[in-house]
Amino acid sequence: MRKIIAISLLPALSYGSAFCQTATKDSSAEKTAMSIIRKNPLFILDSSIIVRDSLQNTDPEDIADITVLKEKSATALYGDKGKNGVVIIETKKFARAKYIKFLRAASTQYDSLYRQTGSDTAFQYILNGKVLTQNYEGSLAGLSSRKLPDVQILNKQQLKDSFDIDDKDYGVAIISEKKDVASDTH
């Protein structure tokens, strides 16, 4: 669901409210987002304030997550700048750096393995028992210490036996609260 919203909203974010009618669908999340966009909100891309026009340079396929804040939640975080709402966009690259940093701090096993391999390309992420294969960066970037009771590192044999995966060297099994959006990933 998040990817669909991101792809359908990006043209509206870039081109303004004239495009909003064609980008709007029936979901309540999109209706909320579109009502905020029409008000000239504050735009945040990868933790930096940007102007709406710069979104034209953002490929929708690079987006991991879009969060829309309105009213009190927007002004609580961004003060007067957020009075017309806030649209927070995270790219996959930004989200990936965010969850790697978080997991390295949360799990000494993960950190050790990450330092040993130099990247996470040999890792298969598993969130609440679901194998994450594509467009999962936003889900993992949303992890927090209160949502992360357990991280288990699986070796190649455990990964094969438990999930029938043989093209990765390690599994990173993350158990979190149900509120995480593993069910929204593909």
N, C-alpha and C positions, 0 to 999 in steps of 0.2 A: 504494500500500500504506500509506503513512504516514497518509493521510487516513482510510482505513478503520479503522486502529488507533485514531486519535485520536477518531473519532466513537463507536466501540464501547466505548472505555475510559472516556470522560468520565463516563457515568452511574456506573460502578463507582468512579471516583475520587471522585465527589461523594457517593455514598450509602453507600460502604463495602463491606465484604466480603459482606454479605447479597446484594448485587446482583451480585457477581462471577461467580457461576455462570451467570447468564443472559447476561452480557456476553462470557463467554469463548468463543473459537472455537478452531480447531485450530492456528493459527500459533504457532511457537515464540516469536516476539516477544511475542505477547499472553500466552502462558503465563508467560513471565518477568516481564512487567509485572504480571500478576495476582498472582503469588507475592510480589512486592514490596509491592503495595498492601495485601495482607492483614496486613502487618507494621507498619502505621502509619508510612510513610516520611515523609521531609521533602519538602514540596512547594515548588517554585520556579515562579512565574509571572512571565515577563518579567523575570527576574533578581532578583525579590523573594521572600523567604520568605512563604508564606501558610499559612493553616489549610485543611484539607480542605473544610470547609463552604463556604468562599468560592468553590469551583469551581462551585457550583450557579448562580452568576451568569455563568458563561462559556459562550457559545454555541459548540457544537462546530464550527460553520462558520467561526468566527473563529480556529481553531487551525491554525497552520502546521506545528508540529513537537512531538513528545513524545519525550523521551529518558529512558530508565530506567537508572539506575546502581545497581549492587549491590556488596556486599562491599567489597573494597579500593578500587575506583574511586570509590565513594561516600564512604568515609572519607578517602581521599587529598585529595579536593576540599572536603569539608564537615566533616571532623573527626568528633567524637563525634555531632554532629547527624545525620550521614549513616549511622549504624550500622545502621539498619533499611532502608536504601536511600534513593534520591532519585528523585523524578519531576520532570523539568524540562519545563515547558510554555512554548512560545513562541507568542504570537498572531501573526497575519498582519501587523498593524500594527507590532509590535515587530520581527519578522523583516525587514520591508521597510526600516525605519529602519536596521537592522543591515547589510543588504547594500548599501544606498545609501551609507552611510558607508564601508564597505569598498571599494566600487568607486570612489568619489571619491578615496580615498587611493591606490588601486592604479593608476589610469589618469588621467593629466592630461587626455586627450581626453574621457573620460566626465565628469570634474569640470567642465571648461569647458562642455560641452554641458548638463550639469545646471544650472549657474549661469545659462546663457543661457535655458533653458526654464522654470526654476523648479520643475520636478517631473520625474518619469519617465513621465508618462502618454502622451507621444508616442513612447516607446521600446518596441520589441519585443525581448524578451530571447530569446536563442538559446543554449542550453547544450549543448556538444559536438555541434552540428549539429541539435539538436532544438528546434523552436519551442515555447516555453513559453506556453501560453494560459490556464491556470487552475491555481490551487492550487500555485504554484511557489515561493512565498515561503520555505518551509523549505529547499528545495534551494539557493536563492541565498544564504540566510542562513548556510548551512553552508560557504560558500567561505572559504578561507584562503589566505595568501600561498604556502604550500607546495603548494596545490592549484590555483593560478592561473597557469599559464604565459603566457596570452595573453588580452587583451581587445581586440577590434576594433570600431570604430564604423563602421556602414554607413550610407550616405546613403539617401534614399528610393528612388532608382533601383536601387542595389545590392540593397536589401531586396526590391524587386519582382522583379528579375532572378534573384536567388538563391533566394528563398523564396516568391515569388508573393504577397507581402504588400503591400497598397496602402493600408491604413487607419492606418498608423503612419508617422511622419516619419523615424525613425532605428531602426537595428538595433544591438543590443549583443550581439555574438557573443563568447561566453565559451568558451574552451577550457580544460578542467581535467582532472584525473586521472579515470580511469574510475570511481573510487570514489564520486564525486558521484552523487546519486540522480535524475538527469534521466530515467532510465528509469521511475522511480516516479511522475513527474508525468503529468498528463493533457493 
